[in-house]
């Protein structure tokens, strides 16, 4: 019989004291498990050989293929031999639930323990494991199915995001159009007032210009007469007196000539908001698409629903098999609902209190 103990020593890593696993070799010719060596270096913060302390120049030492093959061959050849005694494993300890050889049976470690032959023990223990494995398989199926549903939810979230983003953009485009139209309307009203009052003040200026020209002409002629000789002055005295004696009403500045800035700017944002409020609809209850049954189709604004072709929707916990919930609870007051049944002769509307996950 080969010296199994000696072989175990030769094929054991000096760090973990177990058979080599993926061994690597250092420049000093010592070999270690790759994982053991990396852990040793990390703990000691230096790349030295755990045995001779010689520093390694390589952070990734080469694999020792020959030693790896020997270790794997040894494990295959000695899989059914006792690691302590090198004897064939023919018994199973019922107390420690482990394999044993005939020497193990007589050892102090297994004193007063019950043993059975391997061929007698394996079938019953295999049956026990199969019974224990059954709920694990069932549990695995539950996890797989739940994962599938979660993946459906993830895909649906992508669709919801894209669709909702488009709807948000559409609604804000309407709001922007309303504000743009309102801006144009108010600017046009300002310009209309500017045209009206501008024309009035221009006419007033033209009339004043005519009056100024007439009076200026009278003043000039009169001053010329005053500077003339006595005989020419007196000859035109009567006509000059009549012209100078004419009285005209004093001009007055027109009231309300300036633009009504208050009308255009006063509480502008509030006025626009009030007008916007008159042009938008408010619904106290919005339908929740996350609770809609697969055969229900909601309107874009989530205010109405109709039956249609069955849709592929994720089975999230909030979804009803049949029916839909509102996104907000109703207060204690009167409400009016419009239900279009078309040509259907069989329909029924029943108010119910319902919890998510339950069927109407």
Secondary structure, 3 states (H helix, E strand, C coil): CCCHHHHHHHCECCCCCCECCCEEECCCCCEEEHHHHHHHHHHHCCCECCCCCCECCCCCCCECHHHHHHHHHHHHHCCCECCCCCCECCEEECCCCEEECHHHHCCHHHCCCCEEEHHHHHHHHHHHHHHHHHHHHHHHHHHHHHHHHHHHHHHHHHHHHHHHHHHHHHHHHHHHHHHHHHHHHHHHHHHHHHHHHHHHHHHHHHHHHHHHHHHHHHHHHHHHHHHCCHHHHHHCHHHHHHHHHCCCCCCCCCCCCCCCHHHHHCCHHHHHHHHHHHHCCCCCCCECHHHCCCCEEECCCCCCEEECCCCCCCCCCCCCCCCCCECCCCCCCCCCCCCCCCCCCCCCCCCCCCCCCCCC
